């Protein structure tokens, strides 16, 4: 994972979307927090609401980052997006740069904390099964995908929009506004996962054109971003079933 300095080179191409205007002080505060995280590695923690602090849930083995993401998402959704502290913006940007966490955060924002917690348990089971098979998680998932052994469970179906029950419109609006504030404060190279999450939340509300613009911006910054490319193909050809149900 790359960490930014105070000066970050741009890609050279103009941005495709406009993020919220933030002052230089807000950007500098987040950069300071990113530097703090970098200097503390390999230790990493997140800022959580006092409501979740006693007791802090014990994460399954090797799932600490996924559990942190669950708690951080619920913490930041409690506040108006403009009032989220700089340390939370920095922690959110770092967590979403990790594989598997953007998808978890997306579905959790839309459908609630329990959905994120179920994803943590799913990852724990995958890790355990991969270790028993003597394989890396990536190889194990790829092998099961080829053999048709990966179930299209409720989490996957929600992410793909194959779900009739509507997500929380309030959480989606708050989450999208929050992620836009985070993206506006972090260096460009940390934005693609945030933009992917924003795109999904826009798509979930039927705003396909806005979603596609966010994904185009993610791919402008990082042309090889697999999540952005996959979402672009999906968003361009599908609408969520919950929107079809609402229309009907």
C-alpha positions as CSV (number, residue, x, y, z in Angstrom):
1,X,0.0,0.0,0.0
2,X,1.4,3.4,-0.9
3,X,1.2,6.2,1.6
4,X,1.1,9.9,0.5
5,X,3.4,12.7,1.3
6,X,2.1,16.3,1.6
7,X,2.6,16.7,-2.1
8,X,1.1,14.1,-4.4
9,X,1.6,14.1,-8.1
10,X,-1.6,14.2,-10.2
11,X,-2.3,11.8,-13.1
12,X,-2.1,14.7,-15.6
13,X,-5.7,14.2,-16.8
14,X,-8.5,16.5,-15.5
15,X,-10.9,15.0,-13.0
16,X,-14.2,13.6,-14.5
17,X,-16.3,14.4,-11.4
18,X,-16.4,17.2,-8.9
19,X,-15.9,16.3,-5.3
20,X,-17.0,18.6,-2.4
21,X,-14.9,21.7,-1.8
22,X,-12.8,21.3,1.3
23,X,-10.3,23.8,2.7
24,X,-6.6,23.3,2.8
25,X,-6.6,22.8,6.6
26,X,-9.0,19.8,6.3
27,X,-6.8,18.2,3.7
28,X,-3.7,18.8,5.8
29,X,-5.3,17.3,8.9
30,X,-6.1,14.1,7.0
31,X,-2.6,14.0,5.5
32,X,-1.2,14.2,9.0
33,X,-3.4,11.3,10.1
34,X,-2.3,9.2,7.1
35,X,1.3,9.9,8.1
36,X,0.5,8.9,11.7
37,X,-0.9,5.6,10.4
38,X,2.2,5.0,8.2
39,X,4.5,5.6,11.1
40,X,2.7,3.3,13.4
41,X,2.7,0.3,11.1
42,X,2.4,-2.7,11.5
43,X,0.1,-1.6,14.4
44,X,-3.2,-0.2,13.1
45,X,-6.4,0.8,14.9
46,X,-9.6,2.7,14.2
47,X,-11.5,5.4,16.0
48,X,-14.9,4.1,17.2
49,X,-17.9,5.4,18.9
50,X,-18.2,4.9,22.7
51,X,-21.3,2.8,22.0
52,X,-19.1,0.1,20.4
53,X,-16.2,0.3,22.7
54,X,-17.4,-1.7,25.7
55,X,-16.9,-4.4,25.0
56,X,-15.1,-4.3,21.6
57,X,-16.1,-7.4,19.6
58,X,-13.4,-10.1,19.4
59,X,-12.6,-10.5,15.7
60,X,-12.2,-14.0,14.3
61,X,-8.6,-15.0,13.6
62,X,-7.0,-13.0,10.8
63,X,-10.1,-10.9,10.4
64,X,-9.1,-7.9,12.5
65,X,-9.3,-5.4,9.6
66,X,-12.7,-6.6,8.5
67,X,-14.0,-6.2,12.0
68,X,-12.5,-2.8,12.4
69,X,-14.2,-1.8,9.1
70,X,-17.6,-2.8,10.6
71,X,-17.1,-0.7,13.7
72,X,-15.7,2.3,11.8
73,X,-18.5,2.4,9.3
74,X,-21.1,2.5,12.0
75,X,-19.2,5.2,13.9
76,X,-18.9,7.5,10.9
77,X,-22.6,7.0,9.9
78,X,-23.6,8.4,13.3
79,X,-22.3,11.9,12.4
80,X,-23.2,14.4,9.8
81,X,-20.6,13.8,7.0
82,X,-19.0,17.3,7.4
83,X,-18.4,16.6,11.1
84,X,-16.5,13.3,10.7
85,X,-13.0,13.8,12.3
86,X,-9.9,13.7,10.1
87,X,-8.6,10.5,11.8
88,X,-11.8,8.7,10.7
89,X,-11.4,9.9,7.1
90,X,-7.8,8.6,7.1
91,X,-8.7,5.3,8.6
92,X,-11.6,4.8,6.2
93,X,-9.4,5.5,3.2
94,X,-6.7,3.0,4.4
95,X,-9.3,0.2,5.1
96,X,-11.0,0.6,1.8
97,X,-7.6,0.2,0.1
98,X,-7.5,-3.4,1.3
99,X,-8.9,-6.3,-0.7
100,X,-12.5,-7.3,0.1
101,X,-13.2,-4.4,2.4
102,X,-14.9,-2.0,-0.1
103,X,-17.5,-4.7,-1.0
104,X,-18.2,-5.3,2.7
105,X,-18.5,-1.6,3.5
106,X,-20.8,-1.0,0.5
107,X,-23.3,-3.7,1.6
108,X,-23.0,-2.7,5.2
109,X,-23.8,0.9,4.5
110,X,-26.8,-0.1,2.5
111,X,-28.2,-2.9,4.5
112,X,-27.0,-2.4,8.1
113,X,-24.3,-3.5,10.6
114,X,-25.5,-7.1,10.7
115,X,-24.7,-7.5,7.0
116,X,-21.1,-6.4,7.6
117,X,-20.8,-8.8,10.6
118,X,-22.0,-11.7,8.5
119,X,-19.4,-10.9,5.9
120,X,-16.7,-11.0,8.6
121,X,-17.9,-14.5,9.5
122,X,-17.9,-15.5,5.9
123,X,-14.3,-14.4,5.4
124,X,-13.3,-16.3,8.6
125,X,-14.8,-19.5,7.2
126,X,-13.0,-18.9,3.8
127,X,-9.7,-18.4,5.6
128,X,-10.2,-21.6,7.6
129,X,-11.2,-23.6,4.6
130,X,-8.2,-22.3,2.6
131,X,-5.7,-23.2,5.3
132,X,-7.2,-26.7,5.6
133,X,-6.8,-27.0,1.8
134,X,-3.2,-25.8,2.0
135,X,-4.0,-22.9,-0.4
136,X,-3.9,-19.1,-0.3
137,X,-7.3,-17.5,0.0
138,X,-7.1,-16.1,-3.6
139,X,-6.2,-19.5,-5.0
140,X,-8.9,-21.2,-3.0
141,X,-11.6,-18.8,-4.1
142,X,-10.5,-19.0,-7.7
143,X,-10.5,-22.8,-7.6
144,X,-14.0,-22.9,-6.0
145,X,-15.2,-20.3,-8.6
146,X,-14.0,-22.5,-11.4
147,X,-15.7,-25.6,-10.0
148,X,-18.9,-23.7,-9.2
149,X,-18.4,-24.3,-5.5
150,X,-18.8,-20.7,-4.3
151,X,-22.5,-20.2,-3.3
152,X,-24.2,-17.0,-4.4
153,X,-25.2,-16.2,-0.9
154,X,-27.2,-13.3,0.5
155,X,-24.2,-11.0,0.7
156,X,-23.2,-11.6,-2.9
157,X,-26.8,-11.2,-4.1
158,X,-27.2,-7.9,-2.3
159,X,-23.9,-6.6,-3.8
160,X,-25.1,-7.6,-7.2
161,X,-28.5,-6.1,-6.7
162,X,-30.2,-9.5,-6.8
163,X,-32.4,-8.7,-3.8
164,X,-36.0,-7.6,-3.6
165,X,-35.9,-5.9,-0.2
166,X,-34.8,-2.3,-0.5
167,X,-31.7,-1.1,1.3
168,X,-31.9,1.9,3.7
169,X,-32.2,5.1,1.7
170,X,-31.1,7.1,4.7
171,X,-27.9,5.1,5.2
172,X,-27.2,5.2,1.5
173,X,-27.5,9.0,1.3
174,X,-25.4,9.5,4.4
175,X,-22.8,7.0,3.3
176,X,-22.4,8.5,-0.1
177,X,-22.1,12.0,1.3
178,X,-19.5,10.7,3.8
179,X,-17.4,8.9,1.2
180,X,-17.4,12.0,-1.0
181,X,-16.1,14.0,1.9
182,X,-13.4,11.4,2.5
183,X,-12.4,11.3,-1.2
184,X,-12.1,15.1,-1.3
185,X,-9.6,15.0,1.6
186,X,-7.3,12.2,0.6
187,X,-4.6,12.0,-2.1
188,X,-5.8,11.0,-5.6
189,X,-4.2,7.5,-5.5
190,X,-6.3,6.6,-2.4
191,X,-9.6,7.6,-4.1
192,X,-10.5,4.7,-6.5
193,X,-12.0,2.3,-3.8
194,X,-13.9,5.2,-2.3
195,X,-15.2,6.2,-5.8
196,X,-16.3,2.6,-6.4
197,X,-18.3,2.6,-3.2
198,X,-19.9,5.9,-4.1
199,X,-20.7,4.6,-7.5
200,X,-22.5,1.5,-6.1
201,X,-24.5,3.6,-3.6
202,X,-25.6,5.9,-6.5
203,X,-26.5,2.8,-8.6
204,X,-28.5,1.5,-5.7
205,X,-30.6,4.7,-5.9
206,X,-31.2,4.4,-9.7
207,X,-28.6,7.0,-10.6
208,X,-26.7,5.0,-13.2
209,X,-25.2,8.0,-15.0
210,X,-23.7,9.4,-11.8
211,X,-22.4,5.9,-10.9
212,X,-20.7,5.5,-14.2
213,X,-19.0,8.9,-13.9
214,X,-17.6,7.9,-10.5
215,X,-16.3,4.6,-12.0
216,X,-14.8,6.5,-14.9
217,X,-12.9,8.7,-12.5
218,X,-11.7,5.7,-10.5
219,X,-10.4,4.2,-13.8
220,X,-8.8,7.5,-14.8
221,X,-6.8,7.4,-11.6
222,X,-6.1,3.7,-11.7
223,X,-6.8,2.1,-15.1
224,X,-6.1,-1.4,-13.8
225,X,-8.5,-1.2,-10.8
226,X,-10.4,-4.5,-11.0
227,X,-13.2,-3.5,-8.7
228,X,-13.9,-0.4,-10.8
229,X,-13.8,-2.4,-14.1
230,X,-16.1,-5.1,-12.7
231,X,-18.6,-2.6,-11.4
232,X,-18.6,-0.6,-14.6
233,X,-19.6,-3.8,-16.6
234,X,-22.2,-4.6,-14.0
235,X,-23.7,-1.2,-13.5
236,X,-23.9,-0.5,-17.2
237,X,-26.1,-3.5,-17.8
238,X,-28.1,-4.1,-14.7
239,X,-30.5,-2.3,-12.4
240,X,-31.1,-3.5,-8.8
241,X,-34.1,-5.7,-8.3
242,X,-35.3,-3.6,-5.4
243,X,-35.8,-0.7,-7.9
244,X,-37.7,-3.0,-10.2
245,X,-39.9,-4.0,-7.3
246,X,-40.5,-0.4,-6.3
247,X,-41.4,0.5,-9.9
248,X,-43.8,-2.4,-10.2
